[in-house]
Amino acid sequence: MKTTRRLGILVAFICALSLAGMVQAKTLKISHVRPQDTAIDKDLRWFSEALDEASGGKIKTKIYPASALGDYTVVQERVGLGAVDMACQPPASAADKRFQVVYFPYMVKSWDQAKKNYSPGAPLRKVVADLYAEQDIQLLAAWPVYFGGIALNREPVSPGDPAAAKGIKLRVPPMKTFQLLADNTGYLGTPIPFSDAFTAVQTGVVDGVIGSGAEGYYASFRDVTKFYIPQNTHFEVWYLIINKKYFDKMPDDQKQQLQEVANQFEQRRWESAEGDQAANEKRLADYGATIVDISEQEIAAIADKIHKTVWPEVLKDVGEGWGQGVLDSIVE
């Protein structure tokens, strides 16, 4: 009887070790929104290889490009639930309207100012990290993308005049900031999920897209982009995120390895992002799109109108006191 009991304990112990090994060997899924071989795809592959090396093969990842695991709004929810391990993508405001604060149009004016506000230690960075934490998501790194613009498949109308009614329908991301941005600069904003946006332009449901920049339009919309207006609509940052409960349970040495590689992933991007934006505008032009001239004075006039019309409305949506506190923390 004792022998049988000991044998049972031994079997249970071996099974426990096997399960521990299976957990240890888990390959983390990383989602992103762009096709293969785009800038984010290449950077995440660098991240995956660097992490594998830094952890001695203990932290393995697999990249899922082109929203293969779902639209980014859905993926964010799944990361919080642990159904998707990691992602590098735009924050979604569906579950928390306060995420709109990072999309305030014309909030920063230059790459230098952007780095001051979105890098580790900046007040805005802490706001984003805290919002993610409330959804059981750990923020690991930022991936600055571009200053945004407008892509059209028809000739623009008075692009530098925010008061001109343009009669042009634009796909906007399903959040109030971009809807108001389009509506207050003379366009007709139509909320459409990112995954359906290309087809909407291709079939004429809308005439173009707002909410992205040259990199995004070249990666996902170049076949339907005939004109690009580099209007600096907003500064886009994507975030490398991981399920917080999984992160918290990782051994301390693996947490450190993960964070150190994430820091390098971010720094590499800050060094290349501005040049990448210019390169993608050229790629659009080389592919046949006309880059529309818009002056700094025209951009300033658009920004002034947006500050007066859009900001107060979005502040009401996110909470005026909280939102104004975030805006007041922006470093010039």
N, C-alpha and C positions, 0 to 999 in steps of 0.2 A: 504493500500500500504506500509506504514511504517512497519507494523507488518510483512508482507511478506519479506521485505528487511532485517529486523532484523533476521528473521528466516533463511534466506539465509546466512547471515554473521555467525550466530551461527553454522549452518551445516558445513560451510567452515572451521570454527575454530576447530570444533570437528574432521574433516577429517585431518586437519594439525597436530593436536595432535596425531592422530592415526598413521599417516605416520612417525612422529618423533619417536613414540614408536617402529614402525617396524624397522627403521634405528638403533635405540638404541639396539634392541634385535637381530641384525644380528649375526649369528654364522659364525666366520671366518674360511675359509677352509685353512688347512695347508698341503702342499704336501711334501712328501719325497720319496727317491728312494728305500729304503730297505723294505723287507717283515715285517709283523707283528712280534712283540716280539724280534726284533733285538735291539741293543743298542740305535740307534737313535730313534726308535719307542718308546721304554720305556722312554727315556729322554723327548721326545716331549709329551708323556702322562703325565709325571710329570709336565712339563711346563704348559700344558693345565689346569690341576687341580690346580696348584699353582696360575695361573693367575685368574682363576675363583674365588678362595678364596680371593686373594689380592684385586680384584675389586668388591667384594661383589656381584658377579654374573653378573656384567655389561659387562664383556668381556668374551664371550664364543667362544670356538674353536672346530673344528672337524678335526681329523687327517685322512689323506688319504695316506696310505702306498703304497709301491711297484709301484710307478709311475702311480697310478690310474688316476691322472689328466693329464697325458702326460709325455713324456720324459723330463728330466730336462732342456734341451735346450729350449724346447717349453714352459715349465712352467715359466722359467725366463722371457720370453717375456710376458706371460700372467699376471705375477705379475706386471710388468711395466704398462700394460694396465688396470689392475684392474679386469681382468677376473678370476684370482686366487688371493686370499687375501694375503697368506703367503706361505713360503716354507723354508725348511732347506735342502740345497743341494749344490753340487759343483757349482762354477760360470761357466757360459758358455761363450765361446769367439765368438760365431756365430755373434752376433750383434756388438761386439767390440773386435777386435783382441788384444787390450791391456790387456784383462783379462788373456791372456797367461802368463803374467808376474808372476802370483801367482803360476804357474805350472813350473817355471824354474827348471829343474832337478838339484839335488844336490846343492840347494841354501842354505839350512840349514843342519847342521850335527847332531844335538842332540835335545832332548826334551827341555832342558833348553834354548838353542838358539832359538828354535821355539817359545817358550812362550814369549821371549823378543821381537820377531818380529811380532807376530800375535795378541797380546793382545791389549786392548784399550790404546790409546796414542802412540803406535808405528807408525813410518812413513809408514810402509807397510800396516798397518791397515787403515790408512787414505787414501792411494792410492785406496784400495779396496772400501772403503765407497764412495769416490768421483766417481769412475767408475759406481757403482750402482746408485748413485744419478742422473747421466746423463741419466739413463734409467727409471727415475721416481720410483726408488726403495730405500727404507730406510733400511740400515743395522742396525740390532738390536744386534746381537751377533755372535761370532764365535763358531764353534764346531769342535775342532781338532780331526782328525780321526786316522791317522797312518802315518808311513813311508812306502812307497809303495814297491812293489815287482813284481815278474812275476809268474803267474800260468800257468802250462803246463799240457797237457794230454798225453805227451810223454816224454821220457827221455831227459834231457837237454844236450846240447853240449857246452863244454868249458865255463861254466857260468861266470867264473871269468876273462875271457880274452875278452876285448872289440874288439880286432882286429880279432877274429876268426869268419869266416863265418859259421853260424849255420844251415842254411837251414830250419829254423823254422818260420812259419808264425804266427804273433801275431796280435790279434785285438788291435787296438789303438783307443782311443777317437778321434773324428774328430777335432783335433787341431794340429798345426804344431809342438808344443813342443814334444808331445809323438811320432809323426811320426818320427821326427829326432832322438829322443832318441832310438827308436827301430832300425832304419836304421844304426845308428852310433855305435851300440854295436853288430852288426852281425846278427840281426834279419831282417825279412821281415815284415814291418808294413802294416797293412790293416785297414783303417778307417771304423768302423762299429758303429752305434748308440748303446748305452748301452742296450736298450730294445731288440736288436736283437743279442747281443753278446753271450748269452748262447747257443742259437740255432746254431750259427756259429761254436762254439767249438764242440758241440754235433754232428753236421753233417760233421765235418771235413773241413769246409771252411777255418778255421784257426786251429792252433795247441795249442793255448793258448791265454792269455790275459795279457796286460800290462796297467797300468793306475790306478790300484787299489792296495789294500793291503790285509793282512790276513783277516781282518774283512769283507771286501767286497767279497773276494773269498769264505770265509766260508758261508756268508749269501746268495750269489747268484750263486756261481760256484762250490760248493763243490763236486757235483756229476760228474763233468768233470775235476777236479783237481787231478792229480796224483803226481805232483811235485810242490813244492813252493820254489822260490828263494828269500830270504829276502834281496834284493839288495839295499834297501833304495833309490829307484829311484827318489822319490820326497816326499815332506811333504804335505799331503792332509789336507785341512781345508774346511769344509762346513760352510755356512753362513745362519743364521736365518734372513730372509728378509720379508718385508711387503710393499705393495703398498704405495708409498710415499704420494700421494694425500689423501688417506684414513687416513694415520698416521697424516698428518698435520692438518686434520679436527677434530681429536679426542679431547675431552676435556683435558685440561692440567693435571688434576689428573689421567685420564686414561692413558695418555702418560707416565706419571711417573711410574704408576703401571706396565705397560707393559715393560718399560725399566728396572725397578728394577728386575722383574722376569726373564727377558732375561739375565741380568748380572749374576744372580744366576745359570741359566741354563748353561751359559758358564763356570763359575768357577767350578761347579760340574764336568764338563767334563774334564777340565784340571787336576783335581785331580785323575781321573780314566783312562784317555786315554792311558797312557804308559802301565799300567798293563793290560788294555784291549787288547792292541796289542799282548802282550806275550800270553795272554789267548787264543786269536784267532789262533795264530800259533799252539798252543797245540791242539786246537779243530780240525784244519786241519789234524794234525798228527794222532789224535785219530780216525778221520774219514777214514784214510787210505792213506793220502798224505805223500810223503817223503819230509821232510824239507831239502833242499840242503845246505850243508856247503859252506859258502863263507866268506872269511876272511876280516878283516878291510883293509888290504893292497890291496886286490883285489878290494874292493869297492872304495878305494882311487884312484886306477889306472883308474877305470871306470869314476869316477867323474872328474879326470884330463882331460881325453879325451873329455868328454862332455862339460866341460868349454871351451875347445879350439875349438870344432867343432860345437856344437849345439847352445851355447849362442850367438855367433856372428850372426848366421842366424835368430834366433828368435828376436834379437834386431832389425834387419832390418825390420822385420814384424811388430813390435809394435812401431817402431820409435826409432832410435838409441840414440838420446839425452835423450828423456823421459825415455826409458828403462834403460839406463846406470845410470841415476839419481836414479831410484828405486833400482838397484843393489848396488849402492854406499851407500844407506841409510841402508842396512842390518847391523844389530848389531851383532857383534861376540859373 
